[in-house]
């Protein structure tokens, strides 16, 4: 089931969106998509597998910086060592 809906209650469109989220999360890597699928298993009960959609990890603050600022920070860290 997905978010409380059984497989028979999910539309083809919703299933396609779910699989697309796993594909996007894994950036096309089938092995990573399979690992993500397994990691998203929330519960197994009465032969029903409950999964949650993959979530993007939070972006560290330094990834939002312009490359010039990032280089400057790296230089400061290297200089301090």
N, CA, C and O atoms as a CHARMM CRD file, in Angstrom:
* protein
*
  324
    1    1 UNK  N      0.84100  -1.17500   0.00000 PROA 1      0.00000
    2    1 UNK  CA     0.00000   0.00000   0.00000 PROA 1      0.00000
    3    1 UNK  C      0.88600   1.23800   0.00000 PROA 1      0.00000
    4    1 UNK  O      2.05700   1.18600   0.37700 PROA 1      0.00000
    5    2 UNK  N      0.31600   2.32600  -0.42200 PROA 2      0.00000
    6    2 UNK  CA     1.03400   3.59000  -0.49100 PROA 2      0.00000
    7    2 UNK  C      0.17300   4.66000   0.15600 PROA 2      0.00000
    8    2 UNK  O     -0.92100   4.96700  -0.31700 PROA 2      0.00000
    9    3 UNK  N      0.68000   5.22100   1.23900 PROA 3      0.00000
   10    3 UNK  CA    -0.02100   6.28000   1.96300 PROA 3      0.00000
   11    3 UNK  C     -1.46300   5.89900   2.27700 PROA 3      0.00000
   12    3 UNK  O     -2.38300   6.70200   2.11900 PROA 3      0.00000
   13    4 UNK  N     -1.64300   4.65900   2.72500 PROA 4      0.00000
   14    4 UNK  CA    -2.96300   4.19600   3.13000 PROA 4      0.00000
   15    4 UNK  C     -3.84500   3.67800   2.01600 PROA 4      0.00000
   16    4 UNK  O     -4.96900   3.25600   2.28500 PROA 4      0.00000
   17    5 UNK  N     -3.38600   3.69200   0.78100 PROA 5      0.00000
   18    5 UNK  CA    -4.17200   3.20100  -0.35500 PROA 5      0.00000
   19    5 UNK  C     -3.60200   1.86800  -0.82000 PROA 5      0.00000
   20    5 UNK  O     -2.39200   1.73100  -0.99600 PROA 5      0.00000
   21    6 UNK  N     -4.47000   0.89500  -1.01800 PROA 6      0.00000
   22    6 UNK  CA    -4.05000  -0.40400  -1.52000 PROA 6      0.00000
   23    6 UNK  C     -3.66400  -0.32600  -2.98400 PROA 6      0.00000
   24    6 UNK  O     -4.01100   0.62500  -3.68400 PROA 6      0.00000
   25    7 UNK  N     -2.94300  -1.33900  -3.43600 PROA 7      0.00000
   26    7 UNK  CA    -2.47900  -1.35600  -4.82800 PROA 7      0.00000
   27    7 UNK  C     -3.63600  -1.25200  -5.81300 PROA 7      0.00000
   28    7 UNK  O     -3.52000  -0.58500  -6.84100 PROA 7      0.00000
   29    8 UNK  N     -4.75600  -1.91200  -5.50200 PROA 8      0.00000
   30    8 UNK  CA    -5.90100  -1.87400  -6.41000 PROA 8      0.00000
   31    8 UNK  C     -6.59500  -0.51000  -6.41100 PROA 8      0.00000
   32    8 UNK  O     -7.39700  -0.22800  -7.30200 PROA 8      0.00000
   33    9 UNK  N     -6.29700   0.33700  -5.42500 PROA 9      0.00000
   34    9 UNK  CA    -6.89100   1.67000  -5.35600 PROA 9      0.00000
   35    9 UNK  C     -6.02100   2.74200  -6.01000 PROA 9      0.00000
   36    9 UNK  O     -6.45200   3.88400  -6.17000 PROA 9      0.00000
   37   10 UNK  N     -4.80600   2.37600  -6.38400 PROA 10     0.00000
   38   10 UNK  CA    -3.88800   3.34400  -6.98300 PROA 10     0.00000
   39   10 UNK  C     -4.08100   3.38500  -8.49400 PROA 10     0.00000
   40   10 UNK  O     -4.13300   2.34500  -9.15000 PROA 10     0.00000
   41   11 UNK  N     -4.18400   4.57600  -9.03100 PROA 11     0.00000
   42   11 UNK  CA    -4.33000   4.71700 -10.48200 PROA 11     0.00000
   43   11 UNK  C     -2.99100   4.42800 -11.15900 PROA 11     0.00000
   44   11 UNK  O     -1.93700   4.46900 -10.52500 PROA 11     0.00000
   45   12 UNK  N     -3.05400   4.13900 -12.44000 PROA 12     0.00000
   46   12 UNK  CA    -1.83200   3.90800 -13.21400 PROA 12     0.00000
   47   12 UNK  C     -0.94000   5.14400 -13.16500 PROA 12     0.00000
   48   12 UNK  O      0.28400   5.03500 -13.09300 PROA 12     0.00000
   49   13 UNK  N     -1.56100   6.31900 -13.20400 PROA 13     0.00000
   50   13 UNK  CA    -0.81700   7.58200 -13.16800 PROA 13     0.00000
   51   13 UNK  C     -0.05000   7.72100 -11.84900 PROA 13     0.00000
   52   13 UNK  O      1.11300   8.12400 -11.84500 PROA 13     0.00000
   53   14 UNK  N     -0.69900   7.38900 -10.73500 PROA 14     0.00000
   54   14 UNK  CA    -0.05000   7.50500  -9.43100 PROA 14     0.00000
   55   14 UNK  C      1.09100   6.49800  -9.28800 PROA 14     0.00000
   56   14 UNK  O      2.13900   6.82000  -8.72900 PROA 14     0.00000
   57   15 UNK  N      0.89000   5.29600  -9.78800 PROA 15     0.00000
   58   15 UNK  CA     1.97000   4.30400  -9.76200 PROA 15     0.00000
   59   15 UNK  C      3.14500   4.76000 -10.61800 PROA 15     0.00000
   60   15 UNK  O      4.30300   4.61800 -10.22500 PROA 15     0.00000
   61   16 UNK  N      2.84000   5.31000 -11.79100 PROA 16     0.00000
   62   16 UNK  CA     3.90100   5.80400 -12.67400 PROA 16     0.00000
   63   16 UNK  C      4.67800   6.93200 -12.00100 PROA 16     0.00000
   64   16 UNK  O      5.90300   6.99100 -12.10700 PROA 16     0.00000
   65   17 UNK  N      3.97600   7.81900 -11.31500 PROA 17     0.00000
   66   17 UNK  CA     4.65100   8.91500 -10.60500 PROA 17     0.00000
   67   17 UNK  C      5.54000   8.37600  -9.48700 PROA 17     0.00000
   68   17 UNK  O      6.63500   8.89000  -9.25600 PROA 17     0.00000
   69   18 UNK  N      5.06700   7.34000  -8.79500 PROA 18     0.00000
   70   18 UNK  CA     5.86400   6.73500  -7.72800 PROA 18     0.00000
   71   18 UNK  C      7.15500   6.14600  -8.29300 PROA 18     0.00000
   72   18 UNK  O      8.24200   6.40200  -7.77600 PROA 18     0.00000
   73   19 UNK  N      7.02600   5.35700  -9.35600 PROA 19     0.00000
   74   19 UNK  CA     8.21700   4.75400  -9.95500 PROA 19     0.00000
   75   19 UNK  C      9.14400   5.82000 -10.51800 PROA 19     0.00000
   76   19 UNK  O     10.36500   5.67200 -10.46500 PROA 19     0.00000
   77   20 UNK  N      8.57800   6.88800 -11.05500 PROA 20     0.00000
   78   20 UNK  CA     9.38900   7.98200 -11.57800 PROA 20     0.00000
   79   20 UNK  C     10.16700   8.66900 -10.44800 PROA 20     0.00000
   80   20 UNK  O     11.31200   9.07800 -10.64100 PROA 20     0.00000
   81   21 UNK  N      9.54900   8.79100  -9.28200 PROA 21     0.00000
   82   21 UNK  CA    10.25700   9.38400  -8.14100 PROA 21     0.00000
   83   21 UNK  C     11.45100   8.53100  -7.73100 PROA 21     0.00000
   84   21 UNK  O     12.50700   9.06400  -7.39000 PROA 21     0.00000
   85   22 UNK  N     11.29000   7.20900  -7.76200 PROA 22     0.00000
   86   22 UNK  CA    12.42100   6.33400  -7.44800 PROA 22     0.00000
   87   22 UNK  C     13.50300   6.45700  -8.51600 PROA 22     0.00000
   88   22 UNK  O     14.69100   6.48100  -8.19500 PROA 22     0.00000
   89   23 UNK  N     13.09900   6.53300  -9.78600 PROA 23     0.00000
   90   23 UNK  CA    14.06000   6.68100 -10.88000 PROA 23     0.00000
   91   23 UNK  C     14.82000   7.99700 -10.73400 PROA 23     0.00000
   92   23 UNK  O     16.04400   8.02100 -10.86500 PROA 23     0.00000
   93   24 UNK  N     14.11100   9.08100 -10.46800 PROA 24     0.00000
   94   24 UNK  CA    14.75700  10.38600 -10.30200 PROA 24     0.00000
   95   24 UNK  C     15.67200  10.39200  -9.08300 PROA 24     0.00000
   96   24 UNK  O     16.77700  10.93100  -9.13200 PROA 24     0.00000
   97   25 UNK  N     15.21100   9.79600  -8.00100 PROA 25     0.00000
   98   25 UNK  CA    16.00100   9.72800  -6.76800 PROA 25     0.00000
   99   25 UNK  C     17.32400   9.00400  -7.02100 PROA 25     0.00000
  100   25 UNK  O     18.36700   9.40200  -6.50100 PROA 25     0.00000
  101   26 UNK  N     17.27500   7.94600  -7.81800 PROA 26     0.00000
  102   26 UNK  CA    18.46300   7.13300  -8.09200 PROA 26     0.00000
  103   26 UNK  C     19.24700   7.63900  -9.29400 PROA 26     0.00000
  104   26 UNK  O     20.28500   7.07300  -9.63400 PROA 26     0.00000
  105   27 UNK  N     18.76800   8.69400  -9.94000 PROA 27     0.00000
  106   27 UNK  CA    19.41600   9.27200 -11.12000 PROA 27     0.00000
  107   27 UNK  C     19.68800   8.21100 -12.18500 PROA 27     0.00000
  108   27 UNK  O     20.74700   8.19800 -12.81200 PROA 27     0.00000
  109   28 UNK  N     18.71900   7.32900 -12.37500 PROA 28     0.00000
  110   28 UNK  CA    18.81000   6.32700 -13.42400 PROA 28     0.00000
  111   28 UNK  C     19.57000   5.06600 -13.04800 PROA 28     0.00000
  112   28 UNK  O     19.63300   4.13500 -13.85100 PROA 28     0.00000
  113   29 UNK  N     20.14500   5.00500 -11.86000 PROA 29     0.00000
  114   29 UNK  CA    20.90200   3.84300 -11.41200 PROA 29     0.00000
  115   29 UNK  C     19.92000   2.80900 -10.86300 PROA 29     0.00000
  116   29 UNK  O     19.30700   3.02300  -9.81700 PROA 29     0.00000
  117   30 UNK  N     19.77400   1.69500 -11.56800 PROA 30     0.00000
  118   30 UNK  CA    18.78300   0.68200 -11.20800 PROA 30     0.00000
  119   30 UNK  C     19.07300   0.07800  -9.83400 PROA 30     0.00000
  120   30 UNK  O     18.15000  -0.13600  -9.04800 PROA 30     0.00000
  121   31 UNK  N     20.33400  -0.19800  -9.54100 PROA 31     0.00000
  122   31 UNK  CA    20.69300  -0.76500  -8.24400 PROA 31     0.00000
  123   31 UNK  C     20.34500   0.17200  -7.10100 PROA 31     0.00000
  124   31 UNK  O     19.83300  -0.25800  -6.06700 PROA 31     0.00000
  125   32 UNK  N     20.62500   1.45000  -7.29100 PROA 32     0.00000
  126   32 UNK  CA    20.29800   2.43700  -6.26600 PROA 32     0.00000
  127   32 UNK  C     18.78900   2.58200  -6.11400 PROA 32     0.00000
  128   32 UNK  O     18.29300   2.75100  -5.00100 PROA 32     0.00000
  129   33 UNK  N     18.05600   2.51700  -7.22400 PROA 33     0.00000
  130   33 UNK  CA    16.59000   2.59400  -7.16300 PROA 33     0.00000
  131   33 UNK  C     16.03500   1.41300  -6.36800 PROA 33     0.00000
  132   33 UNK  O     15.11000   1.57800  -5.57200 PROA 33     0.00000
  133   34 UNK  N     16.59700   0.22500  -6.58200 PROA 34     0.00000
  134   34 UNK  CA    16.15300  -0.95400  -5.83600 PROA 34     0.00000
  135   34 UNK  C     16.45100  -0.80600  -4.34500 PROA 34     0.00000
  136   34 UNK  O     15.61600  -1.14200  -3.50500 PROA 34     0.00000
  137   35 UNK  N     17.63700  -0.30500  -4.01900 PROA 35     0.00000
  138   35 UNK  CA    17.97600  -0.08200  -2.61200 PROA 35     0.00000
  139   35 UNK  C     17.05000   0.95800  -1.98800 PROA 35     0.00000
  140   35 UNK  O     16.63600   0.81400  -0.83700 PROA 35     0.00000
  141   36 UNK  N     16.72400   2.00600  -2.74500 PROA 36     0.00000
  142   36 UNK  CA    15.81200   3.03700  -2.23800 PROA 36     0.00000
  143   36 UNK  C     14.42900   2.44500  -2.01100 PROA 36     0.00000
  144   36 UNK  O     13.77100   2.75600  -1.01800 PROA 36     0.00000
  145   37 UNK  N     13.98800   1.59500  -2.92900 PROA 37     0.00000
  146   37 UNK  CA    12.68000   0.93900  -2.80200 PROA 37     0.00000
  147   37 UNK  C     12.63300   0.12700  -1.50200 PROA 37     0.00000
  148   37 UNK  O     11.67300   0.21800  -0.73700 PROA 37     0.00000
  149   38 UNK  N     13.67300  -0.65800  -1.27000 PROA 38     0.00000
  150   38 UNK  CA    13.73300  -1.48200  -0.06100 PROA 38     0.00000
  151   38 UNK  C     13.79700  -0.60300   1.18700 PROA 38     0.00000
  152   38 UNK  O     13.17200  -0.91200   2.20200 PROA 38     0.00000
  153   39 UNK  N     14.55200   0.49200   1.10900 PROA 39     0.00000
  154   39 UNK  CA    14.68800   1.38700   2.26300 PROA 39     0.00000
  155   39 UNK  C     13.37700   2.08500   2.61100 PROA 39     0.00000
  156   39 UNK  O     13.17900   2.50300   3.75200 PROA 39     0.00000
  157   40 UNK  N     12.48400   2.21300   1.63800 PROA 40     0.00000
  158   40 UNK  CA    11.22900   2.92200   1.87600 PROA 40     0.00000
  159   40 UNK  C     10.11300   2.00500   2.37400 PROA 40     0.00000
  160   40 UNK  O      8.97600   2.45100   2.52700 PROA 40     0.00000
  161   41 UNK  N     10.41900   0.73800   2.62800 PROA 41     0.00000
  162   41 UNK  CA     9.41200  -0.16600   3.19100 PROA 41     0.00000
  163   41 UNK  C      9.16200   0.25500   4.63400 PROA 41     0.00000
  164   41 UNK  O     10.05900   0.20900   5.47600 PROA 41     0.00000
  165   42 UNK  N      7.93800   0.66000   4.89800 PROA 42     0.00000
  166   42 UNK  CA     7.58100   1.12600   6.24100 PROA 42     0.00000
  167   42 UNK  C      7.11400  -0.02700   7.12100 PROA 42     0.00000
  168   42 UNK  O      7.39600  -0.06400   8.31900 PROA 42     0.00000
  169   43 UNK  N      6.39100  -0.97500   6.50500 PROA 43     0.00000
  170   43 UNK  CA     5.82300  -2.05800   7.30800 PROA 43     0.00000
  171   43 UNK  C      5.36900  -3.18300   6.38600 PROA 43     0.00000
  172   43 UNK  O      4.96700  -2.94900   5.24600 PROA 43     0.00000
  173   44 UNK  N      5.44200  -4.40200   6.89800 PROA 44     0.00000
  174   44 UNK  CA     4.87800  -5.56700   6.21600 PROA 44     0.00000
  175   44 UNK  C      3.92100  -6.21800   7.19700 PROA 44     0.00000
  176   44 UNK  O      4.31600  -6.62000   8.29200 PROA 44     0.00000
  177   45 UNK  N      2.65000  -6.31800   6.79600 PROA 45     0.00000
  178   45 UNK  CA     1.64700  -6.88200   7.69400 PROA 45     0.00000
  179   45 UNK  C      0.59300  -7.60400   6.86300 PROA 45     0.00000
  180   45 UNK  O      0.06400  -7.04400   5.90300 PROA 45     0.00000
  181   46 UNK  N      0.29100  -8.83300   7.22500 PROA 46     0.00000
  182   46 UNK  CA    -0.71900  -9.64100   6.52300 PROA 46     0.00000
  183   46 UNK  C     -0.46500  -9.70600   5.01800 PROA 46     0.00000
  184   46 UNK  O     -1.38300  -9.53800   4.21500 PROA 46     0.00000
  185   47 UNK  N      0.76800  -9.94900   4.65500 PROA 47     0.00000
  186   47 UNK  CA     1.15400 -10.06600   3.24800 PROA 47     0.00000
  187   47 UNK  C      0.96600  -8.76700   2.45900 PROA 47     0.00000
  188   47 UNK  O      0.87200  -8.79300   1.23200 PROA 47     0.00000
  189   48 UNK  N      0.91300  -7.63900   3.15700 PROA 48     0.00000
  190   48 UNK  CA     0.78700  -6.32900   2.51000 PROA 48     0.00000
  191   48 UNK  C      2.04600  -5.53500   2.81300 PROA 48     0.00000
  192   48 UNK  O      2.44600  -5.38900   3.96800 PROA 48     0.00000
  193   49 UNK  N      2.65100  -5.03400   1.77300 PROA 49     0.00000
  194   49 UNK  CA     3.86300  -4.23700   1.88400 PROA 49     0.00000
  195   49 UNK  C      3.47300  -2.76900   1.83500 PROA 49     0.00000
  196   49 UNK  O      2.86400  -2.32000   0.86400 PROA 49     0.00000
  197   50 UNK  N      3.81600  -2.02300   2.86600 PROA 50     0.00000
  198   50 UNK  CA     3.50900  -0.58900   2.88900 PROA 50     0.00000
  199   50 UNK  C      4.79700   0.18300   2.63900 PROA 50     0.00000
  200   50 UNK  O      5.78000   0.02400   3.36400 PROA 50     0.00000
  201   51 UNK  N      4.78300   1.01700   1.61200 PROA 51     0.00000
  202   51 UNK  CA     5.97000   1.80400   1.29100 PROA 51     0.00000
  203   51 UNK  C      5.63300   3.28800   1.36100 PROA 51     0.00000
  204   51 UNK  O      4.47200   3.69300   1.30100 PROA 51     0.00000
  205   52 UNK  N      6.68700   4.07800   1.48900 PROA 52     0.00000
  206   52 UNK  CA     6.54600   5.52700   1.44300 PROA 52     0.00000
  207   52 UNK  C      7.34800   6.03000   0.24900 PROA 52     0.00000
  208   52 UNK  O      8.35600   5.42400  -0.11400 PROA 52     0.00000
  209   53 UNK  N      6.92100   7.12000  -0.36100 PROA 53     0.00000
  210   53 UNK  CA     7.68400   7.66000  -1.49300 PROA 53     0.00000
  211   53 UNK  C      9.06800   8.11300  -1.03700 PROA 53     0.00000
  212   53 UNK  O      9.23600   8.52100   0.11200 PROA 53     0.00000
  213   54 UNK  N     10.05800   8.04500  -1.92400 PROA 54     0.00000
  214   54 UNK  CA    11.39600   8.51100  -1.54200 PROA 54     0.00000
  215   54 UNK  C     11.38500  10.02000  -1.32000 PROA 54     0.00000
  216   54 UNK  O     10.66900  10.76200  -1.99200 PROA 54     0.00000
  217   55 UNK  N     12.17900  10.44000  -0.38100 PROA 55     0.00000
  218   55 UNK  CA    12.29800  11.86800  -0.09900 PROA 55     0.00000
  219   55 UNK  C     13.72500  12.30900  -0.40400 PROA 55     0.00000
  220   55 UNK  O     14.69000  11.58200  -0.16600 PROA 55     0.00000
  221   56 UNK  N     13.82200  13.50000  -0.92900 PROA 56     0.00000
  222   56 UNK  CA    15.15600  14.03500  -1.18800 PROA 56     0.00000
  223   56 UNK  C     15.80900  14.41800   0.13200 PROA 56     0.00000
  224   56 UNK  O     15.16800  14.99400   1.01100 PROA 56     0.00000
  225   57 UNK  N     17.09000  14.09100   0.26100 PROA 57     0.00000
  226   57 UNK  CA    17.76900  14.51500   1.48500 PROA 57     0.00000
  227   57 UNK  C     17.87400  16.03400   1.51300 PROA 57     0.00000
  228   57 UNK  O     17.91500  16.68600   0.47000 PROA 57     0.00000
  229   58 UNK  N     17.91600  16.58000   2.71200 PROA 58     0.00000
  230   58 UNK  CA    18.06100  18.02000   2.82300 PROA 58     0.00000
  231   58 UNK  C     19.41900  18.43900   2.28300 PROA 58     0.00000
  232   58 UNK  O     20.42600  17.76400   2.49800 PROA 58     0.00000
  233   59 UNK  N     19.42900  19.55100   1.58600 PROA 59     0.00000
  234   59 UNK  CA    20.65300  20.04200   0.97700 PROA 59     0.00000
  235   59 UNK  C     21.48700  20.76800   2.02900 PROA 59     0.00000
  236   59 UNK  O     20.98900  21.67700   2.69400 PROA 59     0.00000
  237   60 UNK  N     22.74900  20.37700   2.18700 PROA 60     0.00000
  238   60 UNK  CA    23.60800  21.10100   3.12300 PROA 60     0.00000
  239   60 UNK  C     23.71800  22.56800   2.69800 PROA 60     0.00000
  240   60 UNK  O     23.67000  22.86700   1.50500 PROA 60     0.00000
  241   61 UNK  N     23.86300  23.47100   3.64500 PROA 61     0.00000
  242   61 UNK  CA    23.87900  24.89900   3.31200 PROA 61     0.00000
  243   61 UNK  C     24.97900  25.29200   2.33900 PROA 61     0.00000
  244   61 UNK  O     24.79300  26.21000   1.54000 PROA 61     0.00000
  245   62 UNK  N     26.13200  24.61000   2.39000 PROA 62     0.00000
  246   62 UNK  CA    27.21900  25.01100   1.50500 PROA 62     0.00000
  247   62 UNK  C     26.93000  24.69200   0.03800 PROA 62     0.00000
  248   62 UNK  O     27.55900  25.27400  -0.84600 PROA 62     0.00000
  249   63 UNK  N     26.00000  23.78800  -0.24100 PROA 63     0.00000
  250   63 UNK  CA    25.67300  23.49600  -1.63500 PROA 63     0.00000
  251   63 UNK  C     24.88600  24.62500  -2.28200 PROA 63     0.00000
  252   63 UNK  O     24.81600  24.70300  -3.50900 PROA 63     0.00000
  253   64 UNK  N     24.29800  25.49600  -1.48200 PROA 64     0.00000
  254   64 UNK  CA    23.54400  26.62300  -2.02100 PROA 64     0.00000
  255   64 UNK  C     24.45700  27.80500  -2.33800 PROA 64     0.00000
  256   64 UNK  O     24.01600  28.77400  -2.95600 PROA 64     0.00000
  257   65 UNK  N     25.71900  27.74000  -1.92400 PROA 65     0.00000
  258   65 UNK  CA    26.64300  28.84900  -2.15000 PROA 65     0.00000
  259   65 UNK  C     27.09800  28.90900  -3.60300 PROA 65     0.00000
  260   65 UNK  O     27.14700  27.89600  -4.30000 PROA 65     0.00000
  261   66 UNK  N     27.42500  30.11200  -4.03800 PROA 66     0.00000
  262   66 UNK  CA    28.05400  30.27100  -5.35000 PROA 66     0.00000
  263   66 UNK  C     29.41200  29.58600  -5.30900 PROA 66     0.00000
  264   66 UNK  O     30.04300  29.53400  -4.25300 PROA 66     0.00000
  265   67 UNK  N     29.87400  29.05700  -6.44500 PROA 67     0.00000
  266   67 UNK  CA    31.17400  28.37000  -6.45400 PROA 67     0.00000
  267   67 UNK  C     32.32300  29.24800  -5.95400 PROA 67     0.00000
  268   67 UNK  O     33.24500  28.74800  -5.30900 PROA 67     0.00000
  269   68 UNK  N     32.27700  30.54700  -6.24300 PROA 68     0.00000
  270   68 UNK  CA    33.35200  31.44000  -5.79800 PROA 68     0.00000
  271   68 UNK  C     33.43600  31.49000  -4.27100 PROA 68     0.00000
  272   68 UNK  O     34.53000  31.46500  -3.70700 PROA 68     0.00000
  273   69 UNK  N     32.28500  31.56100  -3.60500 PROA 69     0.00000
  274   69 UNK  CA    32.26900  31.58600  -2.14600 PROA 69     0.00000
  275   69 UNK  C     32.74300  30.25300  -1.57600 PROA 69     0.00000
  276   69 UNK  O     33.43600  30.21100  -0.55900 PROA 69     0.00000
  277   70 UNK  N     32.36800  29.18400  -2.23100 PROA 70     0.00000
  278   70 UNK  CA    32.77900  27.86400  -1.76800 PROA 70     0.00000
  279   70 UNK  C     34.29500  27.71100  -1.85500 PROA 70     0.00000
  280   70 UNK  O     34.92000  27.17700  -0.93900 PROA 70     0.00000
  281   71 UNK  N     34.88700  28.17900  -2.95400 PROA 71     0.00000
  282   71 UNK  CA    36.34600  28.12000  -3.11100 PROA 71     0.00000
  283   71 UNK  C     37.01700  28.95600  -2.02900 PROA 71     0.00000
  284   71 UNK  O     38.01900  28.53700  -1.45000 PROA 71     0.00000
  285   72 UNK  N     36.46700  30.13600  -1.75400 PROA 72     0.00000
  286   72 UNK  CA    37.03200  30.99900  -0.71500 PROA 72     0.00000
  287   72 UNK  C     36.99400  30.31300   0.65300 PROA 72     0.00000
  288   72 UNK  O     37.97400  30.35500   1.39800 PROA 72     0.00000
  289   73 UNK  N     35.87600  29.69000   0.97800 PROA 73     0.00000
  290   73 UNK  CA    35.77500  28.98600   2.26000 PROA 73     0.00000
  291   73 UNK  C     36.75700  27.82200   2.34900 PROA 73     0.00000
  292   73 UNK  O     37.37000  27.60100   3.39300 PROA 73     0.00000
  293   74 UNK  N     36.90300  27.08700   1.26600 PROA 74     0.00000
  294   74 UNK  CA    37.86100  25.97100   1.25000 PROA 74     0.00000
  295   74 UNK  C     39.27200  26.49500   1.46400 PROA 74     0.00000
  296   74 UNK  O     40.04800  25.90600   2.21700 PROA 74     0.00000
  297   75 UNK  N     39.60900  27.60400   0.80300 PROA 75     0.00000
  298   75 UNK  CA    40.94300  28.18400   0.96800 PROA 75     0.00000
  299   75 UNK  C     41.18300  28.61300   2.41500 PROA 75     0.00000
  300   75 UNK  O     42.26600  28.40100   2.96000 PROA 75     0.00000
  301   76 UNK  N     40.16600  29.21800   3.03200 PROA 76     0.00000
  302   76 UNK  CA    40.30700  29.61800   4.43500 PROA 76     0.00000
  303   76 UNK  C     40.50600  28.40800   5.34500 PROA 76     0.00000
  304   76 UNK  O     41.32700  28.44100   6.26100 PROA 76     0.00000
  305   77 UNK  N     39.75500  27.34900   5.09000 PROA 77     0.00000
  306   77 UNK  CA    39.91000  26.13900   5.89900 PROA 77     0.00000
  307   77 UNK  C     41.28500  25.51500   5.71400 PROA 77     0.00000
  308   77 UNK  O     41.90600  25.07400   6.68100 PROA 77     0.00000
  309   78 UNK  N     41.75900  25.47800   4.47700 PROA 78     0.00000
  310   78 UNK  CA    43.08200  24.90900   4.21700 PROA 78     0.00000
  311   78 UNK  C     44.17600  25.76400   4.84600 PROA 78     0.00000
  312   78 UNK  O     45.14800  25.23700   5.38800 PROA 78     0.00000
  313   79 UNK  N     44.01900  27.06600   4.77500 PROA 79     0.00000
  314   79 UNK  CA    45.02000  27.97000   5.34700 PROA 79     0.00000
  315   79 UNK  C     45.08800  27.82000   6.86700 PROA 79     0.00000
  316   79 UNK  O     46.16400  27.88800   7.46200 PROA 79     0.00000
  317   80 UNK  N     43.93100  27.61800   7.47900 PROA 80     0.00000
  318   80 UNK  CA    43.87800  27.50400   8.94000 PROA 80     0.00000
  319   80 UNK  C     44.58200  26.23400   9.42400 PROA 80     0.00000
  320   80 UNK  O     45.10500  26.20600  10.53800 PROA 80     0.00000
  321   81 UNK  N     44.60000  25.19900   8.60900 PROA 81     0.00000
  322   81 UNK  CA    45.23200  23.94400   9.01300 PROA 81     0.00000
  323   81 UNK  C     46.72200  24.10300   8.94500 PROA 81     0.00000
  324   81 UNK  O     47.45800  23.16300   9.24500 PROA 81     0.00000
